[in-house]
Amino acid sequence: MATKLILLGAGKIGDAILNLLSHTSDYQITVADRDPERLKYVEQAGFPNTRIVQADLGDKAAVTELIRGHKVTMSACPYFLTPIIAGAAREANSHYFDLTEDVESTRIVKQLAEGADCAFVPQCGLAPGFISIVANDVAKRFETLRDVSMRVGALPTFPNNALKYNLTWSTDGLINEYCNPCEAIVDGELRETAALEEIEHFSLDGIDYEAFNTSGGLGTLCESLEGKVQNLNYKTVRYPGHRDIVKVLIRDLQLGKLERRPILKEVLETAIPMTKQDVVLVFVSVVGMRDGRLEQESYAKKIYAQQVNGQLLSAIQLTTASGICTMVDLVVTGKLPQHGLVRQEQTDLSEFLGNRFGQYYAAGSA
């Protein structure tokens, strides 16, 4: 019997989630959004096993009634709607999944998860999300840990502007990552660090990259590894030169101030085109003691845009959507806890990659 599932948000990532889930016949899907144009697209796309509902997703009472009767709730909405949707899922006793990178919103989800009869699984995408599963898997192979470094980038395959960047996902989420404080463990202590700082340069497969602090990518891994690792950090990967331009916009022109972020969003969405020709880069490096020796082990993967069920999905759409769909599958099939907070790093990497949706990560190039 198909599992009743509701997807809130029919944007870029919601579209990819529908592509993956609707063709399995294992889920009976309701998709809700306030934008009639997005819903019209969903209807025209002809996703099987899917019905549409127009609704104000900022109204908790309305969202609770929408969710009621669905075993699974998936949020592909902006981070500022997370507390409303998660609270509604708690009231409707529905397993909750989201993609948020926002630290404050996730803290609220954690509170809602306490004593819940359903599972709360926040931060299910790429970073946070899959990157924590990889990092924890590699870290488990060491007796003691010194350094855990996590690097992720969603990059255009053919950059052609000064930023060497194209919009590939939520602009609100991107700005959030560039502006908000970051978490890290430094010399054994949990600390907040500044976004856009601690820039580094490296090469992979003959291509030069830069990486710098951004907010939210660690998910709950800081809490899970606190007291077990000396240094833990997450940085976003870009082509060289990107960070300096973004820093001018956010710091020098003060577009990072909360009240001025809508201006930054308008600037980016007006000037920087979207692309589906992109690549996702995942890189994890762990240093620690093993068999009495100080050793390093790394994990590197590149995932490209590809056709899925007759639709071209960008690499960031595919990796983000497959991340959350895999976590839904694992909870629904009883392979993850059925109540309370479920952290990404509780997932076994081999089980994730062996899943029908997680296999899109497994198929990437090493």
C-alpha positions as CSV (number, residue, x, y, z in Angstrom):
1,M,0.0,0.0,0.0
2,A,1.4,3.4,-1.0
3,T,2.6,5.7,1.8
4,K,0.7,9.0,2.0
5,L,3.2,11.8,1.8
6,I,2.9,15.6,1.5
7,L,5.5,17.8,-0.1
8,L,5.4,21.5,0.9
9,G,7.1,23.7,-1.7
10,A,7.1,23.1,-5.4
11,G,10.3,25.1,-6.4
12,K,13.5,23.9,-8.0
13,I,14.2,21.2,-5.4
14,G,10.5,20.3,-4.9
15,D,10.3,19.6,-8.6
16,A,13.3,17.2,-8.4
17,I,11.8,15.5,-5.3
18,L,8.5,14.9,-7.2
19,N,10.5,13.4,-10.2
20,L,12.2,10.9,-7.9
21,L,9.3,9.9,-5.6
22,S,6.3,9.9,-8.0
23,H,7.7,7.3,-10.4
24,T,8.2,4.7,-7.7
25,S,4.4,4.1,-7.1
26,D,5.4,3.6,-3.4
27,Y,4.2,7.1,-2.4
28,Q,0.8,8.8,-2.8
29,I,1.9,12.4,-3.0
30,T,0.1,15.7,-2.2
31,V,2.1,18.8,-3.2
32,A,1.2,22.2,-1.8
33,D,2.4,25.7,-2.6
34,R,1.0,29.2,-2.5
35,D,2.2,30.0,-6.0
36,P,-0.4,28.9,-8.7
37,E,2.3,29.1,-11.4
38,R,4.4,26.5,-9.7
39,L,1.5,24.2,-9.2
40,K,0.5,24.7,-12.8
41,Y,3.9,23.5,-13.8
42,V,3.6,20.4,-11.6
43,E,0.2,19.6,-13.2
44,Q,1.6,20.0,-16.7
45,A,4.6,17.9,-15.9
46,G,2.2,15.0,-15.3
47,F,4.0,13.5,-12.3
48,P,2.2,10.2,-11.5
49,N,0.6,9.5,-8.1
50,T,0.5,13.3,-7.4
51,R,-2.2,15.8,-6.6
52,I,-1.8,19.6,-6.1
53,V,-3.2,21.9,-3.4
54,Q,-2.8,25.7,-3.3
55,A,-2.3,26.9,0.3
56,D,-0.7,29.5,2.4
57,L,2.2,27.7,3.9
58,G,2.8,30.5,6.5
59,D,-0.5,29.7,8.2
60,K,0.2,27.0,10.8
61,A,-3.4,26.0,11.4
62,A,-4.0,25.6,7.6
63,V,-0.7,23.6,7.2
64,T,-1.6,21.3,10.2
65,E,-4.9,20.4,8.5
66,L,-3.1,19.9,5.2
67,I,-0.6,17.5,6.8
68,R,-3.1,15.6,8.8
69,G,-3.5,12.0,7.5
70,H,-0.1,12.0,5.8
71,K,2.5,9.7,7.3
72,V,5.3,11.8,5.9
73,T,5.8,15.5,5.6
74,M,8.6,16.9,3.4
75,S,9.5,20.6,3.5
76,A,11.2,22.1,0.4
77,C,10.3,25.6,1.6
78,P,12.6,28.5,2.6
79,Y,14.2,28.2,6.0
80,F,11.9,30.9,7.6
81,L,8.9,28.6,7.2
82,T,10.6,25.7,8.9
83,P,9.3,26.4,12.5
84,I,5.7,26.6,11.2
85,I,5.9,23.4,9.1
86,A,7.7,21.4,11.7
87,G,5.3,22.5,14.4
88,A,2.4,21.5,12.2
89,A,3.9,18.1,11.5
90,R,4.3,17.5,15.3
91,E,0.6,18.3,15.8
92,A,-0.4,16.1,13.0
93,N,1.9,13.3,14.1
94,S,3.6,13.0,10.8
95,H,7.3,12.1,10.2
96,Y,9.1,15.4,9.3
97,F,11.9,16.0,6.8
98,D,13.5,19.2,5.7
99,L,16.4,20.7,3.7
100,T,17.2,23.7,5.9
101,E,20.8,24.9,6.4
102,D,19.6,27.5,8.9
103,V,21.0,26.9,12.4
104,E,18.3,28.7,14.4
105,S,15.5,26.9,12.6
106,T,17.1,23.6,13.2
107,R,17.3,24.4,16.9
108,I,13.5,24.8,16.9
109,V,13.1,21.5,15.1
110,K,15.2,19.8,17.8
111,Q,13.0,21.1,20.5
112,L,9.9,19.9,18.7
113,A,11.4,16.5,18.3
114,E,11.7,16.0,22.1
115,G,9.2,13.4,23.1
116,A,7.6,13.2,19.7
117,D,5.9,10.0,18.5
118,C,7.1,10.7,15.0
119,A,10.6,11.1,13.5
120,F,12.1,14.6,13.0
121,V,14.8,14.5,10.3
122,P,16.1,18.0,9.5
123,Q,18.9,19.0,7.2
124,C,18.5,16.2,4.7
125,G,20.2,17.6,1.6
126,L,23.8,17.7,0.4
127,A,25.4,20.0,3.0
128,P,24.0,19.7,5.6
129,G,23.0,16.2,4.9
130,F,25.1,13.7,2.9
131,I,28.4,15.4,3.8
132,S,27.8,14.5,7.5
133,I,27.1,10.9,6.6
134,V,30.3,10.6,4.7
135,A,32.4,12.4,7.3
136,N,31.1,10.3,10.2
137,D,31.6,7.1,8.1
138,V,35.3,7.9,7.5
139,A,35.8,9.1,11.1
140,K,34.5,5.8,12.5
141,R,37.5,4.0,10.9
142,F,39.9,5.8,13.3
143,E,40.7,5.1,16.9
144,T,41.1,8.8,17.8
145,L,40.5,11.9,15.7
146,R,42.6,15.0,15.1
147,D,41.1,16.8,12.1
148,V,37.8,16.4,10.1
149,S,37.6,18.7,7.1
150,M,34.4,18.9,5.0
151,R,34.3,20.7,1.6
152,V,31.3,20.9,-0.7
153,G,30.6,23.0,-3.8
154,A,27.8,23.3,-6.3
155,L,29.5,24.9,-9.3
156,P,28.7,25.7,-12.9
157,T,30.5,23.4,-15.4
158,F,31.1,26.4,-17.7
159,P,31.6,29.6,-15.6
160,N,31.5,32.8,-17.6
161,N,31.0,35.7,-15.3
162,A,33.2,37.5,-12.7
163,L,31.7,35.5,-9.9
164,K,32.4,32.3,-11.8
165,Y,29.0,31.2,-10.5
166,N,25.4,30.5,-11.5
167,L,22.3,30.2,-9.3
168,T,21.5,26.6,-8.8
169,W,19.3,26.5,-5.8
170,S,17.5,28.8,-3.2
171,T,18.9,32.3,-3.3
172,D,17.6,32.8,0.3
173,G,19.6,29.8,1.4
174,L,22.7,30.9,-0.4
175,I,22.6,34.4,1.3
176,N,22.0,32.7,4.6
177,E,25.1,30.6,4.2
178,Y,27.2,33.7,3.3
179,C,26.0,35.9,6.1
180,N,25.3,33.9,9.2
181,P,27.8,32.6,11.9
182,C,29.4,29.2,11.3
183,E,30.0,26.4,13.7
184,A,33.4,24.6,14.1
185,I,35.4,22.7,16.7
186,V,38.8,24.4,17.1
187,D,41.5,22.9,19.4
188,G,38.8,20.7,21.0
189,E,36.3,23.6,21.7
190,L,33.0,24.2,20.0
191,R,33.1,27.8,18.6
192,E,31.3,30.1,16.2
193,T,33.4,31.4,13.3
194,A,32.8,34.1,10.7
195,A,31.3,33.3,7.3
196,L,33.5,34.1,4.2
197,E,36.7,33.8,6.3
198,E,39.6,31.3,6.6
199,I,40.0,31.0,2.8
200,E,42.1,28.2,1.4
201,H,43.1,27.1,-2.1
202,F,43.4,23.6,-3.5
203,S,43.3,21.6,-6.7
204,L,41.4,18.5,-7.7
205,D,41.6,16.7,-11.0
206,G,43.8,19.6,-12.3
207,I,41.2,22.3,-11.5
208,D,41.9,25.1,-9.0
209,Y,39.3,25.9,-6.3
210,E,39.0,28.1,-3.2
211,A,37.1,27.2,0.0
212,F,35.9,29.4,2.8
213,N,33.6,29.3,5.9
214,T,29.9,29.2,5.3
215,S,27.0,28.7,7.8
216,G,25.0,25.5,8.4
217,G,26.9,22.9,6.4
218,L,28.0,20.9,9.5
219,G,24.4,20.1,10.6
220,T,24.5,18.3,14.0
221,L,28.0,16.8,13.5
222,C,29.6,19.3,15.9
223,E,27.4,18.0,18.7
224,S,28.0,14.4,17.7
225,L,31.8,14.7,17.5
226,E,32.3,17.2,20.3
227,G,34.9,15.8,22.7
228,K,36.1,13.3,20.1
229,V,37.9,15.5,17.6
230,Q,40.4,18.3,17.9
231,N,39.4,20.2,14.8
232,L,36.2,20.0,12.7
233,N,35.1,22.5,10.0
234,Y,33.0,22.9,6.9
235,K,33.8,25.2,4.0
236,T,32.0,25.9,0.7
237,V,34.0,25.4,-2.5
238,R,34.0,28.0,-5.3
239,Y,36.2,28.9,-8.3
240,P,39.1,31.3,-7.3
241,G,38.0,35.0,-7.0
242,H,34.3,34.3,-6.0
243,R,34.8,34.9,-2.3
244,D,36.4,38.4,-2.7
245,I,33.5,39.7,-4.8
246,V,30.9,38.3,-2.5
247,K,32.7,39.9,0.5
248,V,32.5,43.3,-1.3
249,L,28.8,42.9,-1.6
250,I,28.1,41.6,1.8
251,R,30.6,43.4,4.0
252,D,31.8,46.6,2.1
253,L,28.4,47.4,0.6
254,Q,26.7,46.1,3.7
255,L,24.1,44.0,1.8
256,G,24.6,41.2,4.4
257,K,22.6,43.2,7.0
258,L,19.3,41.5,7.6
259,E,17.2,44.4,6.4
260,R,19.3,44.8,3.2
261,R,19.3,41.1,2.2
262,P,16.3,41.5,-0.1
263,I,18.4,44.0,-2.1
264,L,21.2,41.4,-2.4
265,K,18.7,38.7,-3.5
266,E,17.3,41.0,-6.2
267,V,20.8,41.9,-7.4
268,L,21.8,38.2,-7.6
269,E,18.6,37.0,-9.3
270,T,18.6,39.9,-11.8
271,A,22.3,39.6,-12.7
272,I,23.3,35.9,-12.3
273,P,21.5,33.3,-14.5
274,M,20.4,29.9,-13.4
275,T,22.0,26.8,-15.0
276,K,21.4,23.1,-15.1
277,Q,24.9,22.5,-16.4
278,D,26.6,22.1,-13.0
279,V,28.8,19.8,-10.9
280,V,28.6,19.0,-7.2
281,L,31.9,18.4,-5.5
282,V,32.1,16.5,-2.2
283,F,35.4,16.2,-0.4
284,V,36.1,14.9,3.1
285,S,39.5,14.5,4.8
286,V,40.1,12.9,8.2
287,V,43.3,12.8,10.1
288,G,43.7,10.6,13.2
289,M,45.4,7.7,14.9
290,R,44.9,4.2,13.5
291,D,47.0,1.1,14.4
292,G,49.4,3.3,16.4
293,R,50.1,5.6,13.4
294,L,48.9,9.1,12.4
295,E,47.0,8.6,9.2
296,Q,44.9,10.5,6.7
297,E,41.9,9.2,4.7
298,S,39.9,11.2,2.2
299,Y,36.7,10.8,0.2
300,A,36.2,12.7,-3.0
301,K,33.2,12.6,-5.4
302,K,31.9,14.6,-8.3
303,I,28.2,14.4,-9.4
304,Y,27.0,16.0,-12.7
305,A,23.6,17.0,-14.0
306,Q,21.7,14.1,-15.7
307,Q,18.5,13.0,-17.2
308,V,16.2,11.3,-14.7
309,N,12.8,9.9,-15.8
310,G,13.0,12.0,-19.0
311,Q,13.8,15.3,-17.1
312,L,17.2,17.0,-16.9
313,L,18.0,17.6,-13.2
314,S,20.9,19.8,-12.3
315,A,23.6,18.2,-10.1
316,I,22.4,20.3,-7.1
317,Q,18.8,19.4,-7.7
318,L,19.7,15.7,-8.0
319,T,21.9,15.5,-4.9
320,T,19.6,17.5,-2.7
321,A,16.5,15.7,-3.8
322,S,18.1,12.2,-3.6
323,G,19.4,13.0,-0.1
324,I,16.0,13.8,1.4
325,C,14.2,11.0,-0.6
326,T,16.8,8.5,0.7
327,M,16.2,9.6,4.3
328,V,12.4,9.2,3.8
329,D,12.8,5.7,2.4
330,L,15.0,4.7,5.3
331,V,12.6,5.9,7.9
332,V,9.5,4.5,6.1
333,T,11.2,1.1,5.8
334,G,12.2,1.1,9.5
335,K,15.9,1.4,8.9
336,L,16.2,4.6,11.0
337,P,14.5,5.6,14.3
338,Q,10.7,6.1,14.2
339,H,10.5,8.9,16.7
340,G,12.4,11.9,18.0
341,L,15.3,13.6,16.4
342,V,17.2,11.7,13.8
343,R,20.6,13.0,12.9
344,Q,22.1,12.6,9.4
345,E,25.2,11.0,10.8
346,Q,23.1,8.2,12.3
347,T,22.7,6.8,8.8
348,D,25.1,4.2,7.6
349,L,26.9,5.3,4.4
350,S,26.7,1.9,2.7
351,E,23.0,1.8,3.4
352,F,22.5,5.3,2.0
353,L,24.4,4.6,-1.2
354,G,22.6,1.3,-1.6
355,N,19.2,3.0,-1.6
356,R,17.4,3.5,-4.9
357,F,17.8,7.3,-4.5
358,G,21.1,7.3,-2.8
359,Q,22.6,5.5,-5.7
360,Y,22.8,8.8,-7.6
361,Y,25.7,9.7,-5.2
362,A,27.3,6.3,-5.7
363,A,27.3,6.7,-9.5
364,G,29.3,10.0,-9.3
365,S,33.0,10.0,-10.3
366,A,35.6,9.5,-7.7
